[in-house]
Amino acid sequence: MTTRIDARFAECAAEGRAALVTFVMCGDPDIAASLDILRALPGAGADVIEVGMPFTDPMADGPSIQAAGLRALKAGMTLRKTIATVAEFRRGDARTPIVLMGYYNPIYIYGVEKFLVDAKAAGVDGLIVVDLPPEEDSELCVPALKAGLNFIRLATPTTDDKRLPAVLANTSGFVYYVSITGITGAATPDYSKVSAAVKRIKGHTPLPVAVGFGVKNAQTAAAIAAHADGVVVGTALIDALKGSLDGENRATAKTVEAVAALVREIAGGVRGARKA
């Protein structure tokens, strides 16, 4: 079965360019503004949208995304409301792929079977659950695939050729290559190493490889787009959003455009990149 994610990466490949994958935290800084931001992303150039599921203990996230999750939780965001927000987004957009990204604990509490049914009904296309290793695929990954959702796995510079087959075994949609070790939003990647890593992963899978971590502007996006099938940006968008908030961390008239403007800039870098 072809998902929206499969179709979108195929479209971008046919255009001879990388896909732009954008990450935003659902409910940040509040539920209404969060939905407005989601609605603005496709027009600004986002090909795929990762929607963060706020969680109290986000171990793999850097300070910016952790703070975004806390703002969302403070605003009353829950997993149920995250799914409802996707459903609301879907009323006006039937094409843009949506990936829920986060941690297993809220899904486990929600109930895996119910979560998969509700997520699918809302129009979710894929999942990235960063704290579930391949050894626990029976928990969520395999049921998600049976439900018709892509399960996207992360590979890192420390994922060697011995480990890669296990990581890729039930992966679908795309592979998310984390180009630097450590938490999100940290250093800038070494682009020559990114190119070699993408080639190495492609030796193990026909899936598209999207590269994230360290993308801040059109230039960094273009440098990655030259070597990858997708460019993922998250922390820079969260930082742009944060910079638009008032002293009480509330949305202002500038909030949606602050995120959309940066997406437009980065999308220009991705679309203008020459494939290596």
Secondary structure, DSSP 8 states (H G I E B T S, - for coil): ---HHHHHHHHHHHTTS-EEEEEEETTSS-HHHHHHHHHHHHHHT-SEEEEE---S--TT--HHHHHHHHHHHHTT--HHHHHHHHHHHHTT-SSS-EEEEE-HHHHHHH-HHHHHHHHHHHT--EEEETT--GGGTTTTHHHHHHTT-EE-EEE-TT--TTTHHHHHTT--S-EEEE-SSSSTT-S---HHHHHHHHHHHHTT-SS-EEEESS--SHHHHHHHHTT-SEEEE-HHHHHHHHHHS-TTS---TTHHHHHHHHHHHHHHHHHH----
